[in-house]
Amino acid sequence: MGSQTRRNFIQHAAVLSGLPLINSFPVIAGDVRNSKAEPLIIGHGEYKYTVDKSWAKISTNSNPLLNCHEMVQDSKGRLLMIGDHTNNNILVFDKSGKLLDYWGHGYPGGHGLTISKEGGEDFLILVDCGYFVDRNNAFQSQAGQVIKTDINGKIIFNIGHPRTIGVYKDSEPFRPTETAVAPNGDIYVADGYGSDYILQYDSHGKFIRMFGGRNNKNPEHNLVNAHGVVVDTRDKNNPVVICTSREENCFKIFTLDGRFISRLDMPGMYVCRGVIHGENLYAGVCWSKNAEGKRTDQSGFLTILNKNNKVISNPGGTEPVYKNGVLQPSMRLDQAVFYHGHDVCIDEDENVYVCQWNANHTAPVKLTRSKG
């Protein structure tokens, strides 16, 4: 979030704070909530989906939402979502959208959610980014926090401010946005709203190293809004760390020990964290640029890359086009599907659940994968 974006978010939250319904998308031609319309299908090639905006069976009266930031699936097939409303930071759904459980009241900036499977047991890593809107719709900021819990929210340990171990200078803010877990249990923390470093810890929270940031001799090694991080194990022999550099409209790829490998440009797309599922990488696009090259609000969609990191579908966006091997700019289609795509979760049936930031307090959207 830039300063202008934060101001817009405050204004947006104030206007929308009295909304009674979660799924408050406008009804337009082609909207799936219009019972007379055909189901809305989005996407390209083999990756097309039917949109269901009413998937989540919850009420704002009992389970209010501000922003639905991220979602993961546990070993039981349940879908766990983190948001920033302290009545219920974590919502737990089954795949039909039924609410099974909710918990968490101490994360006003609830933003990142990663699942770690250790010894047959599920653990969660929660990230509070430190930015939040208080009960008076005033924007607040504080240091962020990273917390490892069991699947029910019992705290295992916290990762404190890097300044406390002499890693950060006093002038460097720590407002993390996301984590990733390597096969050996190492934890990578993306300080996406703070100082743009990726911080690596072992499975017990002991600091190992950091990389990225903004002041490398080679600017290609810098990260600008390091919003997301994922450990890519598609090549089992050469796992890598894929980091978001959102303001640069790209991903940057590093070795597990932080050495820069390459840059993956995503022209026009302000991508959030990458999510690996099967051979593909999926990501929410929070904003996109218009035909004039200007970033616009409510311009998000999703993007899907294959095992060669080539974009093969942009659900909710324009069809990906390559010219001479170079991806051309992508942008949101003029349909009321998504506002700001923030995260995706893919289930075993290849269906996609989409969490959004700044989207009229709406619950996650389900995209059902088309067959054949």
N, C-alpha and C positions, 0 to 999 in steps of 0.2 A: 504494500500500500504506500503510494506517495502521499505527500502532504495534501495535495488537491483531492486525491481519492479519499483520504481520511475525512476531509471536510464534507465531501459529497456523501460519505457513508453516514456521518452524524446527521446531516439534513434528512437523508433518506430514512434513517431509523426513526427520527422524530415524527415524520409524516406517517409512517406505517405502524407506529407502536400500538394503535388501537384496532388493528385488523382482526376480525373475529375468526377468519378461516386460514388454514395453512395453505391449501392449494388455491391461491388467488391469482392464477394466471388469467390474462384477458382472453375472452372467447373470440376467436377470429376464424375466418374460413380455413378449414383444415385442422383446427384444434381438436384433439381427441376428446375433449370434454363436451363437444357439441354432438349430441346423440344422433343427429341427422347426418353427420359427416362420416366419411370413411375414416378408418383408423389412420393416423399419421405415421408414415414410414420414413425414416431418415437414414442417411449413410450411403455408402458407395461400394460397388463391387460385391464381394462376398460378405461384406460387413454392413448389413442393413438391419434396422431395428424398428419395432413398433413401440411407440411412445405411450407410457402410462404415467400421467402426472398425479393420479389419485391412488397410487400404490400404497402409500403409508396410511394405515388405519389409526390415526391419532387425532386428538383434539387439542387446540391451543389452550383451552381452559384447563385441562389436566396436565398437559405436557407442552408448555409454550416453547417456541423456537425463536431464535434470532437468526443465526447463520448455521447451516449444516456444512461443516468443514471437511470431514474425512470419514471414510468407512472401511472396515475390514471384515473378513469372514473368519470365524473360528472353526475349530475341529469338529464341532457339532453341526456346522452349517448355518449357525446363527450369524446375523449381520449386525455389527456394532458400529454405531455412528457417534462421533464427537461433535458437539456444538458449543456455543458460548453463552447459553442461558443457564444460570446456576440453579434453576429449579431441577434441571436434569441434563447435566453435561453429557452423559452417555445414555443413548437409547439403544435397546436391543430388540431386533426384529427377527421374525422368521421370513422365509422367502416369499410368503404370500402378502407381506406387509403388516402382519399382526404384531402389535407391540407385546413383547414378552417380559421386559424388565426395563428399569431405568435407575440410574444412580449418578452420584457426583454433584457436589455443590460448591466446590472450592476452586473452580477453574474458570474465572470470568473471561479469560482469553483463550478458552479451549479451541485448539487449532489443529494439532497433529495427532495422528493415531496410527501406531504400527503394532503388528502382532508378531510375537516371537514364540516359536515352538521349541521347548526344551525338555528333553526326557519324557516325551509324551504328554507334556502339560503346556497349556497356553498361558502366555504372559502378554501384557500390554505395555507399551511405552506411550505415555500421554505427554503432549506438549501444550503448555499455556504460553502464548506468544507475548503476553504482557500488554497487549492493546485491547481495550474493551470500552463499551458504552455503559455507563452506570444507570441507575434507576431514574435519574433525571435527564436521561438522553445526552449526558455530557461525555465527551471523549476523554478517556483516561489512559495513562501509560505507566508501566512499572517494569521491573526486571522480569524476564520470562523464567520459566521453570520446565524441567524435564523430569518425569516421574515414571518409574517402573512399578507396575502393580501386577497382582494376579488377575485372573479373568473377571473377578468380581469386584475389583477395585481396591483390594488391600495393598497398601504401599509396601514395596520391597526396598527401594532406595530412591533418593533424589540425586540428580546431577546439578550441582550448584553453579553459581556464576563463575565463569573461568577466571575472573579477577581474584577469587579467593585462593587459587592455587598458583597465582603468578603468571598465568597464561595471557590474560588480557591486561592492557593498560587501564588506568582509572577512567580515561576518556572514552574507552570503547564500550558501547552498549551491548547487552546480551538480550536479544529478543528472538528466541528460536522459533522456528515454524514447523519443523519436520524431523523425523529420524528414519534410519534404515538399519537393519541388522544383517551382518555378514554370516556366512555359513559357520564360522568359528565363534559366533556370538558377539563379535565386536559391534559396538553401537556407533553410528555416524549421526551427528547432530548438525542440521543445517541452521545457521544463525541468520535466517533470511530477512528479518526485520531489524536486525542489529548491525553486526559488523561484517556480515557476508562470508564468514569462515565456515568451513566444514570441520567439525571437531570430532576426533576419533577416540573412543574409550573402549576398554575391554568390557567383558560381560558383567563385571562387578562395578562398573562405573569409574574405573581408574583411567586417568587421562593418558593417551599415547602420543598424539600429534594433532596438528591442525594444518589445513591447507586452504587454498582459495583466497578469500579476502579481496582487497581492492588495490593493494600496493605492490604487486609483483613487478619485477623488472620486465618480464614479458607480459604485456597486458592481456594476452590470450589466456593466461593462467588466472586472471581475475574473475570474480563472480560479482554480478550486479543484480541484487535482489535474489539471493540464493534460496529461493522459496522451497525447493524440494530436493530430496536425495533418495536414491534407490540403489541397492546392490543388484547388479545385473548378472545373473548366473546362467543365462541362456547358453553360453559357451562354458561348460563345466570346468574346462581346463584353464580358462582365462577369465575369471570373474572380474568385473570392473565396477566402479562407482559412477553412476550417471547423476550429475548435479544440474539443477535448473539455474540458469542465469536469465531470469524472466525479463528484465528490462532490455536485455540484448536479443530477445526473441530466439533463444537457443538453449540447447543442453550442452554441457561440457563433460567430457568423459576422462576419468582419472583411474590410475591403478589403485588397488586396495591400500597402498601406502602413500597415496596422495600425489603421484607424479602425473602431470598432464599428458593426455594421449591425443585427444582430438576434440573438435567442436562440431556440433550437429545443428545446423541452422534450421530454424522453423519460421520462415519469413511471415510477418504479419501476425504471429501468434504469441501471446503472452502466456506461456505454458506454466502449469503448476507442476506438482511432483509427477514423475513417471511411475507407472505401475506395471510390473512384469506379470504377464499371464500367458503360459504356454510359450509360443515362439514370438509373441507380440509385446510391444510396449504401448501402453495406453496413457493418456494424460488429459486432464481438463484444461481448457483454454479459458482463462479468466476474462480477457479482453482480446479483441482483434482490431486490426487497422482497416479502415475503409478504403475505397478505391483511390482516394487522394493520399493515402498513406498516413492518416491521422487515427490515433487510438480513440475509440468511442466507447461509451458506457453501454451496458446491457448488450454486449457484442460477443458473448462467449459461446463455445461449442465444445466438442471433443475431438481428439485426433488419435489415430491408431497407426502405429508403425510396425512393419514386419521384422523378421529376424535380421534383415540387412539394413534396418533402420531407415527404410523407405516408407513414406506416408502412403497408406493404402485406402484410408477412409477418414472422412471428417464429419461424423454425425452432427447435424445441426449447422454445418458449415458448407462452404463450397467444395466441389470435387477437387482433390489434389491433382495438380498438373506439373509435370516435369518437362523442361526444355533443355536439351543438351545435357541431361543428367542433373539439372539444377531445379530444386523445388521452387515453384512460383508462389507469391503471396496467397494465403488463404484468408477468408473472412466469413463472418456469420451470414447465414441465409436470412432473408427477411421473413422469418416465421417465429411465432411465439413459442419456442421450445425451451431455450435456456436464456438466462440472464448472464450469469458469470460462472462458467464451469470451473469448479474448484478441485474435485477429486472424483475418482471412479473406483468401484469395486466390481470385480467380475466373478460370477459364480461358476460352478462346474458345468452348467448348461450353456455357458457363453453369454448369459444375460448380463447387462451392465446396469449398475445402480449409480446414479449421479448425484453428488452433493454440490450445493451451490452456496456461494457467498453473495450477500446483498441481493437477495432474490425474493423480496416481499414476504419474508418469513416462511417460505415454502419448504415442505419436506422433500426428501430425496425423490428423484424421478427414476422409474424403472424403464429400461430399454430391453425389450424381449427380442433376442436374436432371431432373425428370419431363417427358416429352414429351406434348404435347397437352393 
